[in-house]
Amino acid sequence: MSCDVFALANAGVRGLQPYQPGKPIEELQRELGLSDVVKLASNENPLGPSPLALVAAERALKQLHLYPDASGFELKKKLAAKLGVTELQFTLGNGSNDVLDLIARAFLGPDCSAVFSQHAFIVYPIAVQAVGARAIVTPAKNWGHDLDAMAAAIEVDTRVVFIANPNNPTGNYLNQNELTAFLAKVPDHVMVVLDEAYIEFAGADDFPDGLDFLKTYPNMIVTRTFSKAYGLAGLRIGYGISTPETADLLNRVRAPFNVSVPALAAAVAVLDDVDYLQRSQQVNRDGMQQICRGLEALGLAYIPSLGNFVAFELSSDAMPIYQALLREGVIVRPIGVYQMPRHLRVSIGLEHENQRFLAALKKVLSV
């Protein structure tokens, strides 16, 4: 008996390409026999985990035989106090990617469309296509979101608009006035998802806080993560903030116990580690300046970024340079999948890691 499982899958899933993460250090070590590898590919926190989070996660290991608190009561309570919202407004996720997927499952289907920008986070098209919805992709403006084009692209069947601020992989941002004007144009039947995974790094004076819009726009969902500035990427924990009614809908499709015991404990603890967050932000500011100056010295154009990464442009296809950097033991991120085949994205690391990258880049460009 034979079974064509490919034919059994829904059409959206059949057409998907799996998400391609940054190359792991161990994989490069196996492939090239290298022992000294620097990974600047996945926008991880170069400081390592917060000491407070590490202690809390270790203590939580004694409870691994128990299911986690499915409600995430302690974390929601602490987040609510920190952010000035209520516990009923949260949806916890296995990373903010999980929340994005929940949004697609709750609000999209084969008879719906979603709007997002060219060069936007690759999870948006994956989540949309997986549920059989139609993607409306608007052309980018200066590598970022063209909000006028996005507002004009909304159709009768549109149910979700995805916006990343700052944007990944380009790093540019929408200011307070731009976002305010856009939200005024969005009809009530459309959920606006504001993905703020990198907001802790966004220090511009005119950078908007998505939570300020929630009371005025009940059709808004803000997503955030502990993976970046809070250094918990390996534990996978993020959250959405919305109206209680929207959170209730998202929690109906959320898998039970989708956030682990150590992740919940570490997230609660890291919110108290103010010093860690401030050091993360300072390391990022210093490293961003170091890398951008280095790129300028090499004559390379880059996209100004408010994230913890920067995308820079090469004179032709970036893959040969990417491969050459791998041979030097430096992992960055090719972003051809984002329709940016001449760009590479480099995460901000510690000073010596950034210098290692710049030296390797100078070397491979001179060959």
N, C-alpha and C positions, 0 to 999 in steps of 0.2 A: 504494500500500500504506500502510495506517495502523496504528499501534501504540499501544495505550493503556498507556503506561508506568506510569501511576498504578496500574492494576489489577495490574501485574506485581510491584510492590513488596510487601513483606510487610506484614501488617495493622498491626503496631506502628509502622512507619515512616510509613505513610499517615496515621495519626492524630496524628503529631507536629507541633508548632509549633517552628520554629527558635529556638534560643537568641537572645535579644535583648541584645546588649551595650550598654554605655553609649554615648551618642551621641558620635562623634568630633568633635574641635575643628574639623577641616577641613569637616565636613558642616554644622555650624552656621554657619561663616563663609560657606559657599556659599549656604545657605538665606536668611540674614538680612543678608548683606553686612557682618558684624561683623569687626573686626580684633583686638579685645581680648577674648579669651574665656578663662574659667577653667573647667577641667574637674575636677569633684569627684564623679565618677560611678562610677568603676571600681576604687576602692580601690588605686590605684597609689601608688608611693612618690614623694612630692613633692620629694625631694632630687635626683632624677635618678639615673643609674647610679653605682655605686661607681667611683672612679678606678682602682682595681686591676682591676676587672672590665672596664672600658672598654679599658684597655691590653691586657689578655689577649685580648679579643675582636678588637681591631684586629690584633694579631699573628696571630691564627688565620685572618684573611682570606686570608693567603698560602696556606692549605691548602684553599681552597674547591673546588679541582679533585679533592680526595680525599674518599672517604667517611669519615664520622666513625668513631671506635672504637665499634663496636656494643656492646661490653661496658661502656663507660664506666669503664674500669679505674681511672684516676686519680681520678675523682670519687668512685667507690664507696670507694676506699681512704681518701680524706680524710674522707668522711662517716662511715665505719666508725670511724675513730679519734676523731672528734669526738663521736659518739653512743654509743660503747661497744657496737657490734654488729659482725657480720662482713660482709664484702663479699657473701657469698652471700644475704644477707637483703634485698637491694635490687632494686627494679624501677624503672628510669628511665622517665620519660614526657615527652611533649611538653606540659609543664605537668602539674599533678596531675590536671586534668580527664581527661587521657589515661589515667592510671592508674585512675581511677574507671570509665572505659569498659572498660578491660581486665578489671577485676574483674567487671563485668556479663557480659562475653563469656565469661569463664572459668567462672563459677559459676551463671549464670542462663540460663533458656530458657523455652519456652512452658509447661512443666509445673512451673514454680517461681514463688515469690513473693518479694518483698523488702519490708521494713518501713522506713519513714522517717516523719519528723514533718511535720505541717503547718508551713508557713513555713520549710521546710528548703531547702537549696541546690537550684536548679532543675535542675542536671545530674543529680541522682538520678532523678527521674521520667523524664527524657529517656533516660538509659542503660538503665533498666529496661524502658521501653516499646519501645525500639529492638530489643531481643533477644526481644520477645514475652512477657516475664514479666509477672506480675500485681503491681501496686503495692498495698500495704496502707498507707494513710496514717492516722496516729493524730492526734487533736486535740492542738493545742499547749496548753501550760500556761504562763501568763504570758509568751506569745510565744516560749517555748522548748520543748525536748523534755520530754515527760512520760514518763520512763523506765519507770514502772510500767505505763502504757498500752502502751508499745512492747513490753515483755516479754510482756504478756498477749496482744498481737496476733500473736505468732509462731505460725505454724501448721506442720503436718507438712511441707508443701511449701516452707516458707520456707528460703531458702539464704543470704540476705544481709540485714543490718541496717546502714543508713547513719546515722551520727551525726556532726554537725559540732560541733566544740568549739574555740573559740567558734563560735556559729552565724552563718551569713550567710543572710539580711540583717539579723537582729535583734540580733546582737552579744552576747547573753547566753550564759552558760556553765554547764557541769555541774562540780560540785566533786569532789574525790577520793572522798569517801564515797558520793556518788550514783552515780558511775561504777563503783566497786567493787561496790556492792550489785547493780547492774544486770548486770554481767558474770557474777556468780555464778548468775544466773537463766537465762542464755542456754544453750540446749542445744548439744551438740557439733556438731550438723549445720548450724549457722548460723555464717557468717562475719560478724564484727563489723568494720565499716569505720569507723575513727575518723579523720575528716577534720580535720587540724590545720593548715589553711592559714594561720591567723592566730596560731599559738601564740607566735610571737616577741613579740607585743604583749600577751599575756595575763599580766599581772603579779600577779594575785591569789595570796595565800599558799596558798590551798587548791586552786589550779588543778592538775589532774593532768597528768602527762607520760605519754602513751600508751605510750611505750617501756617503762615500768615494768611494764606488764601482759603484755608479750609472752611472757615465760618461763612465766607461769602459764596463759595462754590462747593456745594455738597456733592457735586459730580467729580470730585478730585480725590486722587489717591497718591500719597507720597510714599516712596519706598526708600529705605536706608539699610545700611549693612554694618556689621562689626568686622568685616573682612579686611578693610583697608586701614584706616587711621587707628582702629582699635586692635589690629593685629591678631584677629581670630579666624583667618581664612581657612585654616585646617579644621576648625570645628564646625564651620558652616552654620552661621546664624545671621538672620536679617529680619526685617519687619516692615509692615505697611502701616500707615496711619491714614485714617479716613473718617467718615462719619460712622457712628455706631451701627447704622443700618447697613452700610457697605461692608463694614468689618464682619457683621453677622453673616452676610452672604458669602464672603470669602472663607470664613471659618466653616461653612457648611461643606465646602469642597476640599478643605485642608485635611491632609492625612492625619490620623491620630498619632500623637507622640512624634511629630515630624522634627522636633528639636531635641537633641540628646541631653542627658543629665549633665555631662561635663560642659556642654555648650551653654546651657542655661546658667550654670554656676559661674563660669568664666565671664559671661556677659554682664551679670549682676556686679561682679567684682570690678571689672575693668571700668565701669562707669564711675567708680570712686577714685580711679587712678588718674587724677588730673595732671600730675607731673608727666606721666607716660604720654598722654595725648599731646601735651605741649611740646615735649621732646620730639614726638613724631612729626608735628607740624613744623618745628624748627629745622629738623634734619631735612625735611622735604623742601623747605624754602632755600636752604643753603645748597642742597643738591641740585635743585632746579636751576639755580643761578650758575653753578659749576658746569653742568652739562650744556646749558644754552650757550655759555661763553665758549666752551669747547667746540660746539658745533659751528658757532660763528667763526672761530679761528680756522676751522677746516673749510670754510666757505659753503656750508650747508644750510639751506633754508629749513626752518622748523615752524610748527604751528604753536603760537603762544598758548600755554596750558595752565588751567587752574586745578588740574588733577595731580596725581603723583606719578606722572609719566609725561613724555613728550614725543610727538611724532615728527620725524624729520625726513626730508626728501632727498633722493639720490637722482643722478642724471639719467638713469635708465632703470630697468627692472631691478628691484631690490633683492631678489632671491640670491644672486651670486654673492652679494655682500653679506647677507644673512648667513649663508653657508660658510663663508670665509671666517666670520666672527665665531661660529661654532668651533671651527678648527683651532681658534685661539682660546677656546674655553670660555667664551662669553655668549650667553643666551639672551637675545632680544626677541621681539615679536614681529614677524612679517604680517602685514595687514592687507594683502591682496584680496582676501575674502570680503573686505569692506570697500572694494572698488578703489583701492589705493595701492596699486602694484609697485609704485616707485617709492613708497614710504616704508620705513620701519618705525616701530614704537619701542621706546626704551623706558623702563621703569626707573624711578629715582631710588638709588641705593645709598649706602654709606659712602663717605668721601673716597675711600680707597677703591671701592667697587666702581664708582663713577669714573675714577681716574683709569682704572683697568679697562673699562669700556672705551674711553676716549683714546687711550693709547692703542688698543686693538683696532679701533676704527681707523685711526690715522695710518696704521700699518697696512691694513687690507686695501685702503683706498689708494695707497702709493704703489701697489703691485701692478 
